[in-house]
Amino acid sequence: MINGFLYQFSLWMRIGILSAFLLSVFPLLSQNKKSSKTNESNFSFRLKGGEIKLAVRNETELKEWDKYAFEKTKRILDAYESYLGIPFHQASSPIFKTLPSSEKDKIRLVLKDTVFLNGTRVGGYNNVSGELGKELGIFMELGLVPPGYPALLLHELGHYYFTEPSWLSEGIVSYLPYLLSKRGYLKLDADELQSITEEWSLTEAIPKNDQPLSKDFHLSNPALGPWFYSKSVRTQFIIHKELGYEGYKSFLKHIASSEMLNTELVFKILNKVQRKDWNKILQGWVEAGPYSGYPPNSFMKIQDIEKL
């Protein structure tokens, strides 16, 4: 487990990362083919829809990270497929169809000691779609994802399944690795599981200028980034509690199967799964207005989440 100082650095840098972001395993086919020219480790594995290629470009001295990242990538995608019943190839097709054929079904991870975007150190960013430049991949600093601390890696891989709107997708991909682990779909040790819950920032102070998540207030005021991500993941806890385990699972399946989503469509899906006054339930959280069903300090203790 990383020490307290590194955790604080990780948390601080993660806000920069996420502000910069705009996704059954069969036997391994090929493993750890090293390219000396590009410093890449190339892996491949099978999911329900066929082969997936993983290219890990490691520009740090910690070369054992490559295999660790491969194992976590394979496990989280297998867990997503098993839990949602939606093949990775299907869920990620909107992303891959916009890329060159050489990039089809290929995941790129880039590990660096420091990561910059447009001259600013951001700690990392997700450019699997190519919207942030020609160099594709999930870029991360080693200090944020050392072996034993996979939270951010698992989070970003989840964006192949969940992309927009950000208030929804950020909460889902933060919460799902924990839920998948608790339900037996994803194998994580105690420290790895703790790394996920630490990323939630459950004790983040409520700001005076609190706004609903649908306003994407973290984009105009990066200082509110920690609150945005804390609020987004706790919104998922609320939805889970209201729908129950099977209802929440059904909700996620609908979301992952929808290519284009906005807040209005998300509420329609919620009502399709279970008709309730979702505007009132999520008032203050997603929609404008005073908090109604759940006060802003809801789900600030891990014990509350364990009851879901």
Stockholm file with secondary structure:
# STOCKHOLM 1.0

chainA/1-308         MINGFLYQFSLWMRIGILSAFLLSVFPLLSQNKKSSKTNESNFSFRLKGGEIKLAVRNETELKEWDKYAFEKTKRILDAYESYLGIPFHQASSPIFKTLPSSEKDKIRLVLKDTVFLNGTRVGGYNNVSGELGKELGIFMELGLVPPGYPALLLHELGHYYFTEPSWLSEGIVSYLPYLLSKRGYLKLDADELQSITEEWSLTEAIPKNDQPLSKDFHLSNPALGPWFYSKSVRTQFIIHKELGYEGYKSFLKHIASSEMLNTELVFKILNKVQRKDWNKILQGWVEAGPYSGYPPNSFMKIQDIEKL
#=GR chainA/1-308 SS CCCHHHHHHHHHHHHHHHHHCCCCCCCCSEEEEEETTTTEEEEEEEETTEEEEEEEEECSSCTTHHHHHHHHHHHHHHHHHHHHCCCHHHHTHHHHTTSCGGGTTEEEEEEESSCEETTEECSEEEESSSTTCSSCEEEEEGGGSCTTCCHHHHHHHGGGTCCSSHHHHHHHHHHHHHHHHHTTSSCCCHHHHHHHHHHTCTTCCCCTTCCCGGGCHHHHCGGGHHHHHHHHHHHHHHHHHHHHHHHHHHHHHHHHTCSSCCHHHHHHHHHHHSCSCHHHHTBTTTBSSSCCSSCTTTTCSHHHHHTC
#=GC SS_cons         CCCHHHHHHHHHHHHHHHHHCCCCCCCCSEEEEEETTTTEEEEEEEETTEEEEEEEEECSSCTTHHHHHHHHHHHHHHHHHHHHCCCHHHHTHHHHTTSCGGGTTEEEEEEESSCEETTEECSEEEESSSTTCSSCEEEEEGGGSCTTCCHHHHHHHGGGTCCSSHHHHHHHHHHHHHHHHHTTSSCCCHHHHHHHHHHTCTTCCCCTTCCCGGGCHHHHCGGGHHHHHHHHHHHHHHHHHHHHHHHHHHHHHHHHTCSSCCHHHHHHHHHHHSCSCHHHHTBTTTBSSSCCSSCTTTTCSHHHHHTC
//
